[in-house]
Amino acid sequence: MTSDRAYHHGDLRRAVLAAALDVIRTEGPAALSLRDLARRAGVSHAAPAHHFKDRTGLLTAIAAEGYGLFADALAAAPDLRERGVAYVRFAATHPAHFQVMFQPDLWRADDPDLLAAKARATAALRTGVAALTPAAPTDDPRLAGVAAWSLAHGFATLLLSGNLADAVGARDPEKVFRAIGRLLFTPEGTPGQ
């Protein structure tokens, strides 16, 4: 392959990201190789390094993109329960992003794009928690956020790993998650009915 072919590839960055997401979805992040991704994109083995520098740079770009998509999905939800549903939906529709986003040992934690995207996602989650009935003065409001995050992340992770196959069956995972929310919480955010 010539450098001329790589230069005229079009959107090489997007092509490498798409190929990487396919690899992660089917084989996991450990299977990523810039050389293999270059082969899949039909470019020289050095071409991806122009966009990502190295494997960690590529995984950082995937995490940043994932957090950006995640923040958009969460912000579009009207309340905390629906943000939980959006969380589960995001994991189901973006499993490769989801895998990378929550493995900080894979990416550069000081990357400005990643930090900005993570901040937006965190703000969307916190906005949902803040809309709950105000906690008692002695309660730590961060714990409500941890509880909501644990429920949504735990359900999403169990769903993606196939551990909920018997419990969910052929039912829509989003509807199942809503039902779990109703079991545990009333609309005011207090223990369920």
Secondary structure in CASP SS format (residue, H / E / C, confidence):
PFRMAT SS
TARGET T0000
AUTHOR 0000-0000-0000
METHOD secondary structure of the structure
MODEL  1
M C 1.00
T C 1.00
S H 1.00
D H 1.00
R H 1.00
A H 1.00
Y H 1.00
H C 1.00
H C 1.00
G C 1.00
D C 1.00
L H 1.00
R H 1.00
R H 1.00
A H 1.00
V H 1.00
L H 1.00
A H 1.00
A H 1.00
A H 1.00
L H 1.00
D H 1.00
V H 1.00
I H 1.00
R H 1.00
T H 1.00
E H 1.00
G C 1.00
P H 1.00
A H 1.00
A H 1.00
L C 1.00
S C 1.00
L H 1.00
R H 1.00
D H 1.00
L H 1.00
A H 1.00
R H 1.00
R H 1.00
A H 1.00
G C 1.00
V C 1.00
S C 1.00
H C 1.00
A C 1.00
A H 1.00
P H 1.00
A H 1.00
H H 1.00
H H 1.00
F H 1.00
K C 1.00
D C 1.00
R H 1.00
T H 1.00
G H 1.00
L H 1.00
L H 1.00
T H 1.00
A H 1.00
I H 1.00
A H 1.00
A H 1.00
E H 1.00
G H 1.00
Y H 1.00
G H 1.00
L H 1.00
F H 1.00
A H 1.00
D H 1.00
A H 1.00
L H 1.00
A H 1.00
A C 1.00
A C 1.00
P C 1.00
D C 1.00
L H 1.00
R H 1.00
E H 1.00
R H 1.00
G H 1.00
V H 1.00
A H 1.00
Y H 1.00
V H 1.00
R H 1.00
F H 1.00
A H 1.00
A H 1.00
T H 1.00
H C 1.00
P H 1.00
A H 1.00
H H 1.00
F H 1.00
Q H 1.00
V H 1.00
M H 1.00
F C 1.00
Q C 1.00
P H 1.00
D H 1.00
L H 1.00
W C 1.00
R C 1.00
A C 1.00
D C 1.00
D C 1.00
P H 1.00
D H 1.00
L H 1.00
L H 1.00
A H 1.00
A H 1.00
K H 1.00
A H 1.00
R H 1.00
A H 1.00
T H 1.00
A H 1.00
A H 1.00
L H 1.00
R H 1.00
T H 1.00
G H 1.00
V H 1.00
A H 1.00
A C 1.00
L C 1.00
T C 1.00
P C 1.00
A C 1.00
A C 1.00
P C 1.00
T C 1.00
D C 1.00
D C 1.00
P H 1.00
R H 1.00
L H 1.00
A H 1.00
G H 1.00
V H 1.00
A H 1.00
A H 1.00
W H 1.00
S H 1.00
L H 1.00
A H 1.00
H H 1.00
G H 1.00
F H 1.00
A H 1.00
T H 1.00
L H 1.00
L H 1.00
L H 1.00
S C 1.00
G C 1.00
N C 1.00
L C 1.00
A H 1.00
D H 1.00
A H 1.00
V H 1.00
G C 1.00
A C 1.00
R C 1.00
D C 1.00
P H 1.00
E H 1.00
K H 1.00
V H 1.00
F H 1.00
R H 1.00
A H 1.00
I H 1.00
G H 1.00
R H 1.00
L H 1.00
L H 1.00
F E 1.00
T C 1.00
P C 1.00
E C 1.00
G C 1.00
T C 1.00
P E 1.00
G C 1.00
Q C 1.00
END
